[in-house]
Amino acid sequence: MIRVAVFLLLCLSVVAASAVARAQASTDAWNPRTGDAWIDGTLADINRYGERYPDAFVDELVRYYGAPRQFVSGLLEAEGWLPGDVYYACAVGRAVGRSCRYVAEARNRDPDAGWGELARRLGVEPGSEAFERLEQGFAPTYERWARPLPPH
């Protein structure tokens, strides 16, 4: 009986380690293609934060970006979006006065386009007021997470 229990625990450990490795590999290979190296790096950091603290990550988007909890959870779990993608959809939406859902649906219609291309189509171009709002929006999120914002 003890051998069976040990075997099952070992199997569960291997499965869990494999899942973590797959998640890490997908995060490492991720390239948001925003067109801005600082934003790309910050979104990669948001991936790490969101994977480590999923509840706090979802709470941020629900409370401060007006995203429905079920929608955010659905993107992360059912659709396999990474936290950086979900955050960016909400941040772009906020910068242009649209919902996270609107931006996410636009992304789903053209998943091969980089985030930068999609953001430009929605009016978030480097140098624009919307782009400034987008960039400045990272700071309050990082303050709420008590996390240092990556240097610009």
N, C-alpha and C positions, 0 to 999 in steps of 0.2 A: 504494500500500500504506500509506504513511504517512497519507494523507488518510482512509482507511478506519479506521485505528487511532485517529486523532484524533476522527473522528466517533463511533466506538464509546465512547471515553472521555467525550465530551461527553454522549452519550445516558445512559451510566451515572451521570454526575454529576447530570443532570436527574432521573432516577428516584430516586436516593438523596436528593436535596433534597426531592423530593415526598413520599417516605416520612417524612422527618424532619418536614416541615410537617404531615402528617396526624397523626403521633404527638403533636406539640405541640398541635395543635388539639383532639385528644381529651383530652389532659391539661388544657388550659385550660378546656374545657367541663365537666369532671368535677366532680361535686358529690356527696360521699359521704353527706351528710345524716345525720351522727351525732347532731345535736342539741347539739353542743358546738363552738363556734367554734375553740377552741384545737386540739382533736383534728382538726377538718376541715383547719385550716392545717398541722398537723404531718403529716397524711397526704398533703397536696399536696406538702410538702417531701420526703416519702419517695418520692413518684412521681418527683421530679426525681433523687433519689439513685439509685433503682433503675434508672432509664433510663440514667443515666451510668455506673453501676458494677453491671451486672447480676449478675456473678459474686459479688461481695461481698454483694449483696442476697440472692441465693438461699442463699449459705452461712450467712447470719445465721438465716434461717428453718429451715434444715436443722439446724444445730448447736444453736441456742438455743430453738427452738420445736418441735423434734421433727417437723417436716414432711418427708415424703419428697421428695427432690430432683426426681424425675420428676413428682410431683404438682404441686409449685410451678412447675416449668418448663411443665407442661401448662396450668396456669391462665394463665400469662403469655403463652405462645405460641399454643396451640391455641384457648383460650377467650377470649383478648383482654382478660383482666383487667389492670388497672393495678397497679403495685407497691403503692400505698396500699391497694387492696382486698385483695390477698393478705396483706399485713402485718396489716391489721385483722382479717381472718378468723382468722389465727393468734393474734393478741393477745386477741381475744374468747374464742377457744377456750381459751387458757391461763388466762384469768381465771375461767372457769367449769368448768375441769377436763375439757374436751372437746378433740378433735383439730381441726386446721385443716380437715381433710376434712369433718368433721361440720358445721362452721359454713359452709363453702363450699357444701355440698350444700343446707343450709337457705336460703342466699342464692339459689342457682340455682332453688330451688322458688318463690321470690317475689322476682324481680329488681327489681320496681317499688318494693318497700319500701325505705326508706332504711336505712342501717346502724344508725341509732339505734333504729328500730322493731325490727329484728331482734335487736339487742343486748338490748333490754328484754325481748323474748320469752324470751331465754336467761338472764335474771336479772341483766343488767348495767344497772342503773338508776342515774342520778345519785344520789350519796349512799350507795350500797351499798358493801359491802366489795369486791365484784367490780369495781365501777367504779373504786375506789381502786387495786386491783391493775392494772387496765387502764392507768390514767393513769401510775402509777409505772413500768410496764414500758417506757415509751418511753426513759427516762433511760439504762438500761444499753445499749440498742441504740445510742443516739447516742454513748455513751462508746466503744463498740467501733468505731464508724465514725470516731472522732476528729472529731466534728461537733458544733457547738453546738446544743443543744436550743432550739427556738424559745421565746421568753419566754411565760410563762403569764399 
